[in-house]
């Protein structure tokens, strides 16, 4: 069962919270991580994927190799919880997703496991930079992560406000959606706003596209296969020239899905709608659809191991086997599409004042450090054979 974390781990978590660093800028954070791992006796490799750190624990001459990942980066947003003693000291930067807690939990587990007896195998403790949309997992892979630090299975953990502290959700199948971006540019012929018949109006085209794009999910996607298509940016014309129809209008947004076929169909449908609307209105359309992270889908084998480890650490009654997936994304998917993996949710307690992930008042709950460390240790013992 879990035990309270040492005071120095709470102090470390709060120190990281007070000194947030964005993706690929985690120099101070990586240095602190590497120092703790070296002090625990692990093999340490720095600079993997620019600012990533890998600590390797080897025991015996055989056994499995597993990879445990924690993300280190913060977000480019201000912290508004002014009364918090450990609030961010960096303007416009804060740990609003709990990566400070994720980092400290994996450090705490590595320190405990370095002293454990009866292990047979290898653990790669991976501290990843730039999870928040800057491609940290891909950067580590391109730097040879899985070639240099091979693993048979990989595991990720994320805190979840709303789940009680000491509670976890370990669920087979989709957990997080793919994350793609699209931009459509409509080019027409600008003219006087009072004489629209002399031009070709790209704003009319972008307006029709904005309405039509929502039919992709409403009418082209199986209701049992969730998807999201959202317009998030729109640009056309000039508010200082409200009698001018412009030459160009742009619209962009995000598309999310859990199944590859839904992802493919969404991309095709958005292109078809853009070109069809453009043809109907006498303008031209260009679409740039950029695929980002694939979905996180938990494999059966690792999920079973993780579920047993969570029950051993927290008690069987504290482990949920059913939990709704999130339409957010995580580039842990870059790892779990290459190595069978499982991504688990750890309770962070009530969302205080509605402060969920990416909220300016959010904070990781230090009471969740103990359960998280206990889970990681139980998982390694389950994988590497220690009772």
C-alpha positions as CSV (number, residue, x, y, z in Angstrom):
1,X,0.0,0.0,0.0
2,X,1.1,3.6,-0.6
3,X,2.9,5.6,2.1
4,X,3.2,9.4,2.4
5,X,6.1,10.8,0.3
6,X,9.2,12.1,2.0
7,X,9.2,15.8,2.7
8,X,12.1,16.4,0.3
9,X,10.0,15.0,-2.6
10,X,7.2,17.5,-1.7
11,X,9.8,20.2,-1.5
12,X,11.2,19.2,-4.9
13,X,7.7,19.2,-6.5
14,X,7.0,22.7,-5.2
15,X,10.5,23.8,-6.4
16,X,9.7,22.6,-9.9
17,X,6.3,24.3,-9.8
18,X,8.0,27.6,-8.8
19,X,10.5,27.3,-11.7
20,X,8.5,26.1,-14.8
21,X,10.2,25.6,-18.1
22,X,8.7,25.2,-21.5
23,X,9.3,22.4,-23.9
24,X,13.0,21.9,-24.9
25,X,13.9,24.6,-22.4
26,X,13.8,22.2,-19.3
27,X,17.5,22.7,-18.6
28,X,17.2,23.3,-14.8
29,X,14.6,20.6,-14.5
30,X,16.7,18.1,-16.4
31,X,19.7,18.9,-14.3
32,X,17.8,18.3,-11.0
33,X,16.4,15.0,-12.4
34,X,19.8,13.8,-13.5
35,X,21.4,14.7,-10.2
36,X,18.8,12.8,-8.2
37,X,19.1,9.7,-10.4
38,X,22.9,9.7,-10.2
39,X,22.7,10.0,-6.4
40,X,20.5,6.9,-6.4
41,X,23.1,4.9,-8.3
42,X,21.3,4.7,-11.7
43,X,23.0,5.0,-15.1
44,X,22.1,8.5,-16.4
45,X,22.0,9.8,-20.0
46,X,21.3,13.4,-20.5
47,X,20.5,15.4,-23.7
48,X,18.2,12.7,-25.2
49,X,16.0,14.5,-27.6
50,X,17.7,17.8,-26.6
51,X,16.6,18.1,-22.9
52,X,15.4,14.6,-22.1
53,X,16.9,12.4,-19.4
54,X,17.0,8.6,-19.2
55,X,17.9,6.8,-16.0
56,X,18.6,3.1,-16.4
57,X,18.3,0.5,-13.6
58,X,19.7,-3.0,-14.5
59,X,19.3,-6.0,-12.3
60,X,20.5,-9.6,-13.0
61,X,21.5,-10.9,-16.4
62,X,18.1,-11.3,-18.1
63,X,14.4,-10.4,-17.5
64,X,12.2,-8.0,-19.4
65,X,13.0,-4.3,-20.2
66,X,10.3,-1.8,-19.5
67,X,10.1,2.0,-20.1
68,X,8.4,4.4,-17.6
69,X,7.7,7.9,-18.9
70,X,7.2,11.2,-17.1
71,X,6.8,14.5,-18.8
72,X,8.7,17.6,-17.5
73,X,7.5,20.7,-19.4
74,X,5.2,23.5,-18.3
75,X,2.8,25.7,-20.2
76,X,3.0,29.3,-21.6
77,X,0.3,30.7,-19.4
78,X,0.2,32.8,-16.2
79,X,-0.5,31.5,-12.7
80,X,-3.3,33.4,-10.9
81,X,-3.3,31.6,-7.5
82,X,-1.5,34.5,-5.8
83,X,-1.6,33.1,-2.3
84,X,0.2,29.9,-3.2
85,X,3.8,30.1,-1.7
86,X,5.2,27.9,-4.4
87,X,3.5,29.8,-7.3
88,X,5.4,30.3,-10.5
89,X,8.3,32.8,-10.3
90,X,8.4,33.0,-14.1
91,X,5.9,35.5,-15.7
92,X,3.7,33.8,-18.3
93,X,4.8,30.3,-17.4
94,X,3.2,27.7,-15.1
95,X,2.9,24.0,-14.4
96,X,-0.8,23.9,-15.2
97,X,-1.0,20.2,-16.1
98,X,0.9,18.5,-13.2
99,X,4.1,17.5,-15.0
100,X,6.0,18.7,-11.9
101,X,4.2,16.0,-10.0
102,X,4.7,13.4,-12.7
103,X,8.5,14.1,-12.7
104,X,8.8,13.8,-8.9
105,X,6.8,10.6,-8.7
106,X,9.1,8.9,-11.2
107,X,12.1,10.2,-9.4
108,X,10.7,8.9,-6.1
109,X,10.0,5.5,-7.6
110,X,13.5,5.3,-9.1
111,X,15.1,6.1,-5.8
112,X,13.1,3.4,-4.0
113,X,13.6,0.8,-6.7
114,X,17.4,1.4,-6.7
115,X,17.4,-0.1,-3.2
116,X,14.9,-3.0,-4.0
117,X,15.9,-6.6,-3.8
118,X,14.9,-9.5,-6.1
119,X,14.5,-7.6,-9.4
120,X,15.5,-9.3,-12.7
121,X,15.5,-7.1,-15.7
122,X,15.9,-3.4,-16.8
123,X,13.9,-0.3,-16.2
124,X,14.3,2.8,-18.4
125,X,13.1,5.8,-16.4
126,X,12.4,8.3,-19.2
127,X,11.9,12.0,-18.4
128,X,10.5,13.5,-21.5
129,X,10.7,17.2,-22.6
130,X,8.1,19.1,-24.6
131,X,4.9,17.0,-24.2
132,X,2.7,20.1,-24.6
133,X,2.6,20.1,-28.4
134,X,6.3,20.6,-29.2
135,X,7.1,17.0,-30.1
136,X,9.3,15.9,-27.3
137,X,8.5,12.2,-27.6
138,X,9.3,12.2,-31.4
139,X,12.5,14.2,-30.7
140,X,13.7,11.5,-28.3
141,X,12.8,8.7,-30.7
142,X,14.7,10.5,-33.5
143,X,17.6,10.6,-31.1
144,X,17.5,6.8,-30.9
145,X,15.5,6.4,-27.7
146,X,14.3,2.8,-28.3
147,X,17.5,1.8,-30.0
148,X,19.7,3.0,-27.2
149,X,17.3,2.2,-24.4
150,X,15.2,-0.8,-25.7
151,X,12.0,-1.8,-23.9
152,X,9.5,-4.6,-24.3
153,X,6.6,-2.5,-22.9
154,X,6.1,1.1,-22.0
155,X,3.9,2.9,-19.4
156,X,2.7,6.4,-18.8
157,X,0.8,8.1,-16.0
158,X,-1.2,11.3,-15.8
159,X,-3.0,12.9,-12.9
160,X,-6.7,13.3,-13.1
161,X,-8.7,15.9,-11.1
162,X,-12.0,14.5,-10.1
163,X,-10.6,11.1,-9.3
164,X,-10.0,10.7,-5.6
165,X,-6.4,10.7,-4.2
166,X,-5.4,7.1,-3.9
167,X,-7.7,6.1,-6.8
168,X,-6.6,5.1,-10.3
169,X,-8.3,4.2,-13.6
170,X,-6.6,1.5,-15.7
171,X,-8.6,0.8,-18.8
172,X,-7.9,-1.2,-22.0
173,X,-8.4,0.5,-25.3
174,X,-8.5,4.2,-26.4
175,X,-7.5,6.7,-23.7
176,X,-6.6,9.9,-25.6
177,X,-7.4,11.0,-29.1
178,X,-5.2,11.7,-32.1
179,X,-4.4,15.4,-32.5
180,X,-4.4,16.9,-36.0
181,X,-4.5,20.5,-37.3
182,X,-6.0,21.9,-40.4
183,X,-6.0,25.2,-42.2
184,X,-8.1,26.1,-45.2
185,X,-7.3,29.2,-47.4
186,X,-10.0,30.5,-49.7
187,X,-8.8,32.9,-52.4
188,X,-11.3,35.0,-54.3
189,X,-11.4,38.4,-55.9
190,X,-11.6,41.4,-53.7
191,X,-14.1,44.2,-54.5
192,X,-16.1,47.0,-53.0
193,X,-18.5,45.9,-50.3
194,X,-21.3,47.6,-52.1
195,X,-20.6,45.8,-55.4
196,X,-20.1,42.1,-54.4
197,X,-21.2,41.0,-57.9
198,X,-17.9,42.4,-59.3
199,X,-15.8,40.0,-57.2
200,X,-15.7,36.6,-55.7
201,X,-16.3,36.6,-52.0
202,X,-14.0,34.3,-49.9
203,X,-15.8,35.3,-46.7
204,X,-19.0,33.7,-48.0
205,X,-16.9,30.5,-48.7
206,X,-15.3,30.4,-45.3
207,X,-18.8,30.9,-43.7
208,X,-20.3,28.0,-45.6
209,X,-17.2,25.8,-44.8
210,X,-17.6,26.7,-41.1
211,X,-21.2,25.4,-41.1
212,X,-20.5,22.4,-43.3
213,X,-17.5,21.1,-41.4
214,X,-19.7,20.1,-38.5
215,X,-21.5,17.7,-40.7
216,X,-18.3,15.6,-40.8
217,X,-19.0,14.4,-37.2
218,X,-22.8,14.7,-37.4
219,X,-23.4,12.9,-40.6
220,X,-20.2,11.0,-41.7
221,X,-18.9,9.5,-38.5
222,X,-20.3,6.4,-36.9
223,X,-21.9,7.5,-33.6
224,X,-20.0,4.7,-31.9
225,X,-16.7,6.1,-33.1
226,X,-16.2,9.4,-31.5
227,X,-14.6,12.3,-33.3
228,X,-14.2,16.1,-32.9
229,X,-13.8,18.8,-35.5
230,X,-13.4,22.3,-34.2
231,X,-12.7,25.7,-35.8
232,X,-10.3,27.6,-33.6
233,X,-9.0,30.4,-35.8
234,X,-10.6,32.7,-38.4
235,X,-9.1,35.6,-40.4
236,X,-10.4,37.8,-43.2
237,X,-10.7,41.4,-44.0
238,X,-9.9,44.5,-42.0
239,X,-12.1,46.2,-39.4
240,X,-10.6,49.5,-40.6
241,X,-11.9,48.8,-44.1
242,X,-15.5,47.6,-43.6
243,X,-16.5,48.5,-47.2
244,X,-13.9,46.1,-48.7
245,X,-14.5,42.4,-49.5
246,X,-11.0,40.9,-49.2
247,X,-9.2,38.6,-51.6
248,X,-8.5,35.9,-49.0
249,X,-10.1,34.2,-46.0
250,X,-8.6,31.6,-43.7
251,X,-9.9,29.2,-41.2
252,X,-8.1,26.7,-39.0
253,X,-8.7,24.3,-36.2
254,X,-8.2,20.8,-34.8
255,X,-9.5,17.3,-35.5
256,X,-9.5,14.5,-33.0
257,X,-10.3,10.8,-33.3
258,X,-9.6,7.4,-31.7
259,X,-9.7,5.1,-34.7
260,X,-7.4,5.4,-37.7
261,X,-10.3,5.0,-40.2
262,X,-12.1,7.9,-38.6
263,X,-9.0,10.0,-38.8
264,X,-8.6,9.2,-42.5
265,X,-12.2,9.9,-43.2
266,X,-12.1,13.2,-41.4
267,X,-9.2,14.4,-43.4
268,X,-10.8,13.4,-46.7
269,X,-14.1,15.0,-45.8
270,X,-12.6,18.4,-44.8
271,X,-10.8,18.5,-48.1
272,X,-13.8,17.5,-50.1
273,X,-16.0,20.2,-48.4
274,X,-13.4,22.9,-48.9
275,X,-12.9,22.3,-52.6
276,X,-16.6,21.7,-53.2
277,X,-17.7,24.9,-51.6
278,X,-14.9,26.8,-53.4
279,X,-16.1,25.4,-56.7
280,X,-19.7,26.3,-56.0
281,X,-18.8,29.9,-55.2
282,X,-16.2,30.5,-57.9
283,X,-13.2,30.8,-55.5
284,X,-10.3,28.5,-55.0
285,X,-9.3,26.5,-51.8
286,X,-6.1,25.2,-50.4
287,X,-6.1,22.9,-47.4
288,X,-3.2,22.0,-45.2
289,X,-4.0,19.0,-43.0
290,X,-1.2,18.3,-40.6
291,X,-1.2,15.0,-38.6
292,X,0.1,15.3,-35.1
293,X,0.0,12.8,-32.3
294,X,-1.7,9.4,-32.9
295,X,-4.2,8.2,-30.4
296,X,-3.2,6.6,-27.1
297,X,-4.6,3.1,-27.1
298,X,-3.9,0.8,-24.2
299,X,-2.8,-2.7,-25.2
300,X,-4.3,-5.7,-23.4
301,X,-1.1,-7.2,-22.0
302,X,0.4,-4.1,-20.4
303,X,-3.0,-3.0,-19.2
304,X,-3.5,-6.2,-17.3
305,X,-0.1,-5.9,-15.7
306,X,-0.8,-2.2,-14.8
307,X,-4.2,-3.0,-13.3
308,X,-2.7,-5.7,-11.1
309,X,0.0,-3.4,-10.0
310,X,-2.5,-0.6,-9.2
311,X,-4.5,-3.1,-7.1
312,X,-1.4,-4.2,-5.2
313,X,-0.4,-0.6,-4.5
314,X,-3.7,0.9,-3.7
315,X,-6.2,-1.9,-3.1
316,X,-8.5,-3.6,-5.7
317,X,-11.4,-1.4,-4.7
318,X,-9.5,1.7,-5.6
319,X,-8.9,0.8,-9.2
320,X,-11.5,1.7,-11.9
321,X,-11.6,-0.6,-14.9
322,X,-14.0,1.7,-16.7
323,X,-13.3,5.4,-17.3
324,X,-14.2,7.7,-20.3
325,X,-11.4,8.4,-22.7
326,X,-10.2,12.0,-23.2
327,X,-10.3,14.0,-26.4
328,X,-7.1,15.6,-25.4
329,X,-3.8,14.2,-26.8
330,X,-0.5,13.1,-25.4
331,X,2.6,12.2,-27.3
332,X,3.1,9.1,-25.2
333,X,1.3,7.7,-28.2
334,X,4.5,8.0,-30.2
335,X,6.0,5.4,-27.8
336,X,2.9,3.2,-27.5
337,X,2.5,2.8,-31.2
338,X,6.0,1.4,-31.4
339,X,6.0,-0.6,-28.1
340,X,3.0,-2.2,-26.4
341,X,1.9,0.2,-23.7
342,X,-0.5,1.4,-21.1
343,X,-1.4,4.9,-20.0
344,X,-3.1,5.2,-16.5
345,X,-5.0,7.9,-14.7
346,X,-4.0,8.8,-11.1
347,X,-6.5,10.6,-8.8
348,X,-5.6,14.2,-8.0
349,X,-8.6,14.9,-5.8
350,X,-11.4,17.5,-6.4
351,X,-10.9,20.2,-9.0
352,X,-10.6,23.2,-6.6
353,X,-12.7,26.1,-7.9
354,X,-13.1,24.2,-11.2
355,X,-9.3,24.3,-11.8
356,X,-8.8,21.5,-14.2
357,X,-5.8,20.9,-16.4
358,X,-4.5,24.0,-18.3
359,X,-6.4,26.3,-15.9
360,X,-4.4,29.3,-14.4
361,X,-5.4,28.2,-10.8
362,X,-4.5,24.5,-11.3
363,X,-2.0,22.8,-9.0
364,X,-0.8,19.2,-8.6
365,X,-2.0,17.7,-5.3
366,X,1.0,16.6,-3.2
367,X,-1.1,14.0,-1.5
368,X,-1.1,12.1,-4.8
369,X,2.7,11.7,-4.8
370,X,2.6,8.7,-2.5
371,X,0.0,6.7,-4.5
372,X,1.8,7.5,-7.7
373,X,5.2,6.3,-6.4
374,X,3.6,3.2,-4.9
375,X,2.0,2.3,-8.3
376,X,5.3,2.7,-10.2
377,X,7.1,0.5,-7.7
378,X,4.4,-2.1,-7.8
379,X,4.5,-2.1,-11.6
380,X,8.2,-2.7,-11.7
381,X,8.0,-5.5,-9.1
382,X,5.2,-7.1,-11.2
383,X,7.3,-6.8,-14.4
384,X,10.7,-7.7,-13.0
385,X,9.5,-10.5,-10.8
386,X,9.9,-9.2,-7.2
387,X,7.2,-10.2,-4.8
